[in-house]
Amino acid sequence: MFASPSLSVPDDQAPDKCVRPHVLWWRCGVHPFGTDDLGRDILTRVLQGGRVSLMVGFSAAFISTLLGALIGAIAGYWGGALDALASRLIEIMLSIPQLPLLLILVGLLANPQVRFGVILTGLLGDSKSIVMIIVVIILLSWMSTARLVRGQIIALKQRDFVEAARAVGASRVRIAFRHLLPNVASVIIVQATLMTGEAILIESGLSFLGLGIQPPAVSWGNMLSRAQGFLYYPNGVYIAFFPGLVILLTVLCANFVGDGLRDALDPRYHGRI
């Protein structure tokens, strides 16, 4: 256990076992990222944790962006009482500190004494913590998209193409979802990419605090949480270093993709240096 990163094959491994094609490194005792306190290959666990962390990030980003876009489109185009209600709700949600609210919601859903938490455990089993984190991130992340889309819809709904659609008898629903939303698709796509990185960070932070993805499921966040007790052991720092590095690179890539899509899809950024 606590083996340091290495690409060399141990002397006690049979040569014929490691020269065959398609033999995985860790089958030969090679551990590029080292091993943890139980002798498990850290590279394998990083890859397994990536499936969960990326699933949480992509799922939460897609659903929260879709929800925010729908609310923003309805509020921006219909206006009146719907717009006032949606605007007040967005303002209230944005004024609440996110981290304390996240901790409260996750703590309530994870509490075995809460009836809803018991029902979730019965329905989802070991996947409960994953679904719970996705739902909580969605509930607390749709507001920025809704406010952004609402502003774009308000700016577009007086344009000539909307007036032309009204003149030929198009319904409000058709105008909102057939003519207006496609014209703000670039904003929505960019927001979704940026939200992916934010969702991964939220999941990692909650898992690091012990309120996110729970074992036996593995994620980058709970790998960091487990590594806290072994940082001062020989080679124990690698248990935290590699999951943290992967989180950094993934969020950085998501932000770069978002910036690139904004430059490519938004004509206001064309020609800028």
C-alpha positions in Angstrom: 0.0 0.0 0.0 1.0 3.7 -0.5 3.2 2.8 -3.5 4.6 5.7 -5.3 3.8 6.4 -9.0 5.9 4.1 -11.2 5.9 2.7 -14.8 8.3 -0.1 -14.1 7.2 -3.8 -13.8 8.1 -5.3 -10.4 10.7 -8.1 -10.5 8.3 -10.6 -9.1 5.9 -10.4 -12.0 6.1 -13.1 -14.7 7.5 -11.7 -17.9 5.2 -13.7 -20.1 2.2 -12.2 -18.3 3.1 -8.6 -19.1 4.3 -8.9 -22.7 1.0 -10.1 -24.1 -1.0 -7.4 -26.0 -3.8 -5.6 -24.3 -2.6 -6.4 -20.8 -3.6 -3.6 -18.4 -0.8 -1.9 -16.5 -2.1 -2.7 -13.1 -2.4 -6.4 -14.0 1.4 -6.4 -14.1 1.8 -4.4 -10.9 2.5 -1.1 -12.6 0.8 1.8 -10.9 1.3 5.1 -12.8 -0.5 7.1 -10.1 0.6 4.9 -7.2 -1.7 3.0 -4.8 -3.9 4.1 -1.9 -4.0 2.8 1.7 -5.6 -0.4 0.7 -3.3 -1.1 -2.1 -5.8 -0.1 -4.8 -4.6 1.4 -8.0 -5.2 5.2 -7.9 -5.4 5.5 -11.7 -8.2 2.9 -11.8 -10.1 4.8 -9.0 -9.7 8.1 -10.8 -11.1 6.6 -14.0 -14.0 5.1 -12.0 -14.6 8.3 -10.1 -14.6 10.2 -13.4 -17.6 8.3 -14.6 -19.6 9.5 -11.6 -18.3 13.0 -11.4 -18.8 13.6 -15.2 -22.2 12.1 -15.1 -23.2 14.4 -12.3 -21.7 17.4 -14.0 -23.3 16.8 -17.4 -26.7 15.7 -16.1 -27.0 18.6 -13.7 -25.8 21.1 -16.2 -28.1 19.9 -19.0 -31.3 19.7 -16.9 -30.7 22.9 -14.9 -29.9 24.8 -18.2 -33.0 23.4 -19.9 -35.1 24.3 -16.8 -33.7 27.8 -16.6 -34.1 28.4 -20.4 -37.8 27.4 -20.2 -38.5 29.6 -17.2 -36.6 32.5 -18.7 -38.4 32.2 -22.1 -41.8 32.0 -20.5 -41.2 34.9 -18.1 -39.6 37.1 -20.8 -42.1 36.6 -23.6 -45.4 36.4 -21.6 -44.4 39.1 -19.1 -47.0 40.4 -16.7 -47.7 38.3 -13.5 -45.6 35.4 -14.8 -42.6 37.6 -15.3 -43.0 39.3 -11.9 -43.4 35.9 -10.2 -40.3 34.4 -11.9 -38.2 37.5 -11.3 -39.0 37.5 -7.6 -38.3 33.8 -7.3 -34.9 34.2 -9.1 -34.0 37.2 -6.9 -34.9 35.2 -3.7 -32.9 32.1 -4.8 -29.9 34.2 -5.7 -29.9 36.1 -2.4 -29.7 32.9 -0.4 -26.1 31.8 0.4 -25.6 28.7 -1.8 -23.2 26.6 0.3 -25.3 26.7 3.6 -28.5 25.9 1.5 -26.7 23.1 -0.2 -25.6 21.6 3.1 -29.1 21.9 4.6 -30.8 20.2 1.6 -28.2 17.4 1.3 -28.3 16.9 5.1 -32.1 16.6 5.1 -32.2 14.2 2.2 -29.5 12.1 3.6 -31.0 11.9 7.1 -32.4 8.4 7.7 -35.0 9.9 10.1 -36.6 12.0 7.3 -39.4 10.1 5.5 -38.4 11.3 2.1 -34.8 10.1 2.6 -36.1 6.7 3.5 -38.3 6.5 0.4 -35.3 7.5 -1.8 -33.1 4.8 -0.2 -35.7 2.2 -1.0 -36.1 3.3 -4.6 -32.5 4.1 -5.5 -30.4 2.0 -3.2 -26.7 2.8 -3.5 -27.4 5.3 -6.3 -29.3 7.5 -3.9 -26.4 9.9 -3.1 -25.7 10.4 -6.9 -29.3 11.2 -7.7 -29.6 13.4 -4.7 -26.6 15.5 -5.6 -27.9 15.9 -9.2 -31.3 17.1 -7.9 -29.8 19.5 -5.4 -27.5 21.1 -8.0 -30.4 21.5 -10.4 -32.6 23.1 -7.8 -29.9 25.7 -7.0 -28.3 26.3 -10.4 -31.1 27.2 -12.9 -31.5 30.9 -11.9 -28.5 32.3 -13.8 -29.6 30.7 -17.0 -33.2 31.8 -16.5 -32.2 35.4 -15.9 -29.9 35.5 -18.9 -32.5 33.9 -21.2 -35.2 36.2 -19.9 -33.1 39.3 -20.8 -32.4 38.0 -24.3 -36.0 37.2 -24.9 -37.2 40.6 -23.8 -34.7 42.2 -26.2 -35.8 40.0 -29.1 -39.6 39.9 -28.7 -40.1 43.3 -30.4 -38.0 42.5 -33.4 -39.4 42.4 -36.9 -39.4 38.6 -37.3 -41.5 38.2 -34.1 -44.0 40.8 -35.4 -44.1 38.9 -38.7 -44.9 35.7 -36.9 -47.7 37.3 -35.0 -49.1 38.8 -38.2 -49.4 35.3 -39.8 -51.3 34.0 -36.8 -48.5 32.1 -34.9 -49.4 31.3 -31.3 -47.5 32.5 -28.4 -46.1 29.1 -27.7 -44.9 28.7 -31.3 -43.3 32.2 -31.3 -41.5 31.5 -27.9 -40.2 28.1 -28.7 -39.9 28.1 -32.5 -38.7 31.6 -33.1 -37.2 33.1 -29.9 -35.5 30.2 -28.2 -33.4 29.2 -31.3 -32.1 32.7 -31.5 -30.7 32.5 -27.9 -29.4 29.0 -28.4 -25.8 30.2 -28.5 -26.2 31.8 -25.0 -27.8 28.6 -23.7 -25.1 26.3 -25.1 -22.3 28.5 -23.6 -24.1 28.6 -20.2 -24.5 24.8 -20.2 -20.7 24.3 -20.8 -19.8 26.7 -18.0 -22.4 25.1 -15.7 -20.8 21.7 -16.3 -17.6 22.8 -14.6 -19.5 24.5 -11.8 -21.6 21.3 -11.2 -18.4 19.2 -11.0 -16.9 21.6 -8.4 -20.1 21.6 -6.3 -20.2 17.8 -6.3 -16.5 17.6 -5.4 -16.9 20.1 -2.6 -19.9 18.3 -1.1 -18.2 14.9 -1.4 -15.1 16.4 0.2 -17.2 17.5 3.2 -18.7 14.0 3.4 -22.2 15.1 2.2 -21.9 14.2 -1.4 -21.4 10.9 -3.2 -21.2 8.1 -0.6 -19.3 4.8 -0.8 -19.4 2.3 -2.3 -19.7 4.7 -5.2 -16.5 6.6 -6.0 -16.1 10.1 -7.2 -13.2 12.6 -7.4 -14.7 14.4 -4.4 -14.9 11.5 -2.0 -11.5 10.4 -3.1 -10.2 13.8 -1.8 -12.2 13.4 1.3 -10.7 9.9 2.0 -7.2 11.3 1.3 -7.4 13.8 4.2 -6.3 11.2 6.8 -3.3 10.0 4.8 -1.6 13.2 3.6 1.3 12.8 6.1 1.9 9.1 5.3 4.8 8.2 3.0 3.5 8.7 -0.6 0.0 9.4 0.9 -0.1 12.8 -0.9 -0.7 11.1 -4.2 -4.2 9.9 -3.1 -5.2 13.6 -3.1 -3.0 15.0 -5.8 -4.2 13.1 -8.8 -8.0 13.5 -8.2 -7.4 17.2 -7.5 -5.4 17.5 -10.7 -8.1 15.8 -12.7 -10.8 18.1 -11.2 -8.7 21.2 -12.1 -8.1 20.1 -15.7 -11.7 19.1 -16.3 -13.1 22.3 -15.0 -10.5 24.3 -16.9 -11.4 22.4 -20.1 -15.1 23.1 -19.6 -14.4 26.8 -19.1 -12.2 26.9 -22.2 -14.9 25.1 -24.3 -17.5 27.7 -23.0 -15.3 30.6 -23.9 -14.5 29.1 -27.3 -18.2 28.5 -28.1 -19.1 32.0 -27.0 -16.5 33.5 -29.4 -17.7 31.2 -32.2 -21.5 31.6 -31.7 -21.9 35.1 -30.5 -21.4 37.6 -33.4 -20.6 40.4 -30.9 -17.3 38.6 -30.2 -16.2 38.2 -33.8 -13.2 40.1 -34.8 -12.1 40.8 -31.2 -8.5 40.1 -30.2 
